[in-house]
Amino acid sequence: MSESLIWWSVAIYLVIAIGIAVLSRQGKAADMSSYFLGGRQMNGFVSALSYSATTYSAFMMVGLAGLTYKGGVGALGFEIVYFAGVSLVAIFGPKFWSVGKKFGYVTPSEMLGHRYQSKAVATSTALASCLFLIPYAAVQLTGVGYLLAGMTDGAISFTTGVLFATVLALFFSYIAGIRSVMWTDSLQAIMMVVVSTIVALIVIDKLGGFDAMFATLEKDHPESLTVPGSGLFSFVTFLGLTIPWFFFSLSNPQVSQRLFMPSSLKSLRQMLIGFLIFGFIYTLVSVLWGFSALVAFPSLEKADMATPALLSSGMVPPVLGVIVMIGIMAAAVSTIDSIMLTLSSMLARDVYANVKQDVPESRQLLVGKLVIPVIAILAYVFAQLELDLIAVLSVAASSGLAVLVPATIGAFFWRRATAAGVLASTLGAGALVLYIYATGGKLFGLPAGIWGVPVATLLYVVVSLCTQRPGAIADEFIDESKSVLKKKAPRSSAPAMAAQKA
């Protein structure tokens, strides 16, 4: 595919996306809630498409397709487990939304800090999120780099693609904060699912149809249709990948923060239903892409080049190929700018404001905007390392974030849980996950993804039982989260957190 066609197509997309982003602005965002949560007034349709575009990023059409190419049908099982984990949103989404409205939370770490009555909890969980999410942002940049380099046969270098995605993510983050990101996400999500589905069907038709494609797989790559197969997957590997992935919707703050944003419980339900429909279609399409690439190009040096190889081949009409490419690139950018906005809000709200004390909203917002490019630079540097499979790196980041799951679940259900328990589980289990990855990726033959949640749970429970439980605010928090389904959603935004938070 020609370099000029790609750049002209990207330019057209940018004109449309920038126009949508500018139109999404509703006056000047003067506080943290307006800039990072869209004023808690996002409707269900936009929320669903944005949630989908942010979650299904370069991981899917590049990462999951590559994982299917290398590991076979086990990749579908891996992603279906994640899909099942979205059921957690049905349980915890209304709870997040309700306490966010009542107490004025901007970040998930702020919510935990208030629930456990500890600024140290808010600060430590925010820093832990930064530690593990920056590599995940880098994975998205890597996906764009592989995509542009693969589709132009190297005419656009990997580094150029990564740099372009970084600049684009910064631009959309600054136009109107999360509001511009969500509206441009909506455009991206529609384009992603419609065009990628059409192109997948075209490619499969070129390969002789579904029957012929799977007959070829059965003949030439039978291991790709068996579980665990002889390739990437074994039962232990599968378990190590899927446990962190199951808890993705709770552990990843760029996702859970979006549970604060819908304008009502009805909008929240619409967001979840829309996401499930989108995710089911996009999962099947991504896996079919991986199988198609395995049949058409069985000897690729890098599995993550499966999708670029298909899009740049003669099987895909150039116009459709470049539209799919832009959709994947835009989805990756969506995830990156969402991560940058979430981490910057956490650093401003839960680190800077906790250290400095009594920091006004305007100063927090300024600090949040100033750290966005710092996060982008760190992600860019990490992306240049080109480490491992995109899908595996994504799960590695989630393995670290999964240590926050016990504290998050316990916040809503266990009145006896304490701040000391949260700190022990987050810092202790987080350090263990880092140690395992630093020393080869396994401990006693088991990957980090298996260790994180059980160890964090054990530390959380034991230390909480040995320390004094928090006071009345913990009870108020839990009571509010339980009452959400028994009352009508309030029409207006909740006031800022009361002085009791201090």
Secondary structure, 3 states (H helix, E strand, C coil): CCHHHHHHHHHHHHHHHHHHHHHCCCCCCCCHHHHHHHHHCECHHHHHHHHHHHHCCHHHHHHHHHHHHHHCCHHHHHHHHHHHHCHHHHHHHHHHHHHHHHHCCCCHHHHHHHHCCCHHHHHHHHHHHHHHHHHHHHHHHHHHHHHHHHHCCCCCCHHHHHHHHHHHHHHHHHHHCHHHHHHHHHHHHHHHHHHHHHHHHHHHHHCCHHHHHHHHHHHHCHHHHCCCCCCCCCHHHHHHHHHHHHCHHHHCHHHHHHHHCECCHHHHHHHHHHHHHHHHHHHHHHHHHHHHHHHHCCCCCCHHHHHHHHHCCCCCCHHHHHHHHHHHHHHHHHHHHHHHHHHHHHHHHHHHHHHHCCCCHHHHHHHHHHHHHHHHHHHHHHHCCCCCCHHHHHHHHHHHHHHHHHHHHHHHHCCCCCHHHHHHHHHHHHHHHHHHHHCCCEECCEEHHHHHHHHHHHHHHHHHHCCCCCCHHHHHHHHHHHHHHHCCCCCCCCCCCCHHHC
